[in-house]
Amino acid sequence: MLKLQNLKTGLLFVLILIGAAVHGHKVHAAGNEKLIVAGGCFWCVESDFESVPGVKEVVSGYTGGTTKNPTYKQVTKGGTGHYEAVKITFDPSKVSREQLLHMFFRSVDPTDAGGQFCDRGHSYSTAVFVSNKAEKALAEAAKTDAQSDLKRKVVTPVLAAKRFYDAEDYHQDYYKGSNIVLTRFGPKKQSEAYKRYRKACKRDAKVKALWGSAAPFVGH
């Protein structure tokens, strides 16, 4: 009987430990925040922000439009109202929303209303998406700060958040993929194709020309 009681006590102790661990995980997860931005090609924005300490995950996707469950082909063709965007999940105890917004504006050309770099059209335009007044105030402040630094009009809109649709699986972590894809340079490993695309699009060169040493991701 004593052995059975000890077994029950031990089992109860294990269950308490498991429960505490699960609760701790939920509390930790609940502490993460999300920021959704559009900065042209989502492969590049995902690559940039996944390098930031405190960022937990970056997902490429589509948002801002009216078409439900849009595809890459539909969005890039136009007419959906969607932007190529990314959803950044971050730990605010390690990196703040203000810091991420500061980096975002300096990783794009926020003076260009027609797209970004070699990618043209609405779906490649810049935007910041907000869910409440506090997020809007931070985004507007970051926009004003960027405009002050550039001494040029920043056209990046701050928009009310809409449903975010994850992009197709092959777009996620494209910049480090190992699949072979056909490019204008011939068959290339996905990660190599990404590097060639980014260079050919002159993204880093134009960001550096615009922001100089304030550009956070050039050459990373």
N, C-alpha and C positions, 0 to 999 in steps of 0.2 A: 504494500500500500504506500509506504514511504517512497519507494522508487518511482511509483506512478505519479505521486504528487510532485516529486522532483522533476520528473519528465515534463509534467504539465507546466511547472514553473519555468523550466528552461525554454519550452516552446513559446510560452507567453512572452518571455524576454526577447526571443528572436523576432517574434511578430512586432513587438514594440520598436525594436531597432529598424526593421524593414519599414514600418509605418513612418518613423521619424525621417528615414532616408528619402522616402517618396515625398513626404511633406516638404522637406528641405529642397528637393529638386523642383517642386512646383513653385515654391517661394522664389527660388533663383530664376526660374523661367519667367515668372510673373514680373520680375524686376527688369527684364529686357524691354526695350522700346523699339519702335519701327519708324523709319524715315523712307518716304517714297519720292524719288526724283527721276526726271528724264533728262538725259545729257547726250543725246545722239545715240550712236551705236551702243546697245546695252552690253555687248561683249566687253567693250572698253571700260564702261562705268563699273561693271561687276569686277573686272580685274583690278581697277584702281582701289575700290573700297574694301575688297577682301584683304588688302595689304595693311589696313589700318588696325593697330592694336585696339582691342575693345569691340571690334566688329565681329559678331558671331557668325553671320551668314548674309550673303547677298544673292537674291533670286532675280533673274531676268524675267520680264513680263510685259504686259500691255495694260494701260489704264487711261482714264480720261475720256473715253468715248462711249458710244451707245450700243455697239455691236456686241452681242453675247458670245462668249467663248470664241474670240477671234483667233485666226491663224496668222502666222507670220506673213504669208502671201497676201492676205486681206489687208493687214495693217500697212504694209509697205506699198501696196497698190493705192491706198487712199480711200477715203469715204467712210471709214469707221469712226473717225474722231479720236482714235487711240494714239497714244505716244508709246514709243519703245521706252520702257522705264525699268527701274530696279527697286526692289524692296530691301532695305538695309535693316537688319536686326542687330541691335547694339546694346552693350552694357553701359548705361549712363554713369556708372561709378568709375568707368575707365576712359570713356570718351563721351563728350557731351553732344547734344543736338546742335548747339551753337558751333562747336568745332567742326562737325561734319558738314554743316551748311557752309561754313567759311571755306572748307576744302572743296566742296562741290562747285561753288561759283568760280573758283580759281582753277578748276580742272576742265572748264568748258569755255566757249566764247558766248557769254550771255548778252552780247550786243547783236547777235545774229538771229533774226526772227524767221529765217527761211530754212533752217536745218542746222547741221553741224558739220563743218569741214567738207569732205567730199560727199557726204550724205545729205541730200536735199529733200525738202518736203515736210509737211506738218508732223508726220510720225517721228521725225528725227529732231524736232525742235526741243528746246529746253523748257523745263517746268519744275516747280516744287509743289507737292500735294500735301495739304494739311487737313487735320481732322477736328480741330477746335480753335478757339480764339488764341490760346497760349501758343500753339504751334504756328498760327498765322503771324502773330506778333514777332516771333523769332525769325521766321522766314523773311518777313518784310524788312526787319532790321538787317539781316544778312545781305539782302538785296541792296539796300541803301548803302551799306558799308562797301560793297563791291563797286557800286556806281561812283562812290566818293573816291575810292582808290584809283579807278580807271579814268575818272573824269570824262566818262562817256555814258550815254543812256543805256541802262540795262533793261532789256525787253523780256527777260525771263518772267513768265507770269507765276503768281502764287494762286493755286487753284484748290477748290474744295475737293477732298479725296472722293474718288469713286471706287467701284469694285476693281481689285487688282487681279488680273488673270495671269497665272504662270505661263511663260513661254514654253514651247515644245522642249522635250528633254535634251535634244541635241544642242540647244542653245545654252544650257546651263554649264557653267565652267568651260565654255568653249575655248577660252584662252590657254587652258592647260590640257586639252584633250589629246588623245593619242591616235584617234581614228585617221585614216587616210582620206582626204577630200580632194576633189578636182578643182583647181584654181586656174586663173589665167597664167600662172607661172608653172602649170603642170601639176601632177599629183604631189600633194604635200601632207605631212602630218599636221593635224588640226592646229596644234600649238604653233607650228612654224607658219602655217597659213595665216593665223591671227597676227603674228608679228609683222609679216609682209604687208597685210592689209592695213594695219595701224600706221606703218611707215609710209605706205603709198598714199594714204588718206591725209598725211601730214598733220595728224592730230597733235602730236607732241610738239612739233616744230611751231605750229600756229599758237598753241597754248603758251609756249615759252616766249614767243614774240609778243604776245599780248600781256602776259603776267610776269615775265621775267623770273626772278628768284622766288617769287611768291607762289609759283605753280607747284603744287605739292607732289605730283606724281610723275613729272617728266623725268625719264631716265631710271625709273624704279624697276 
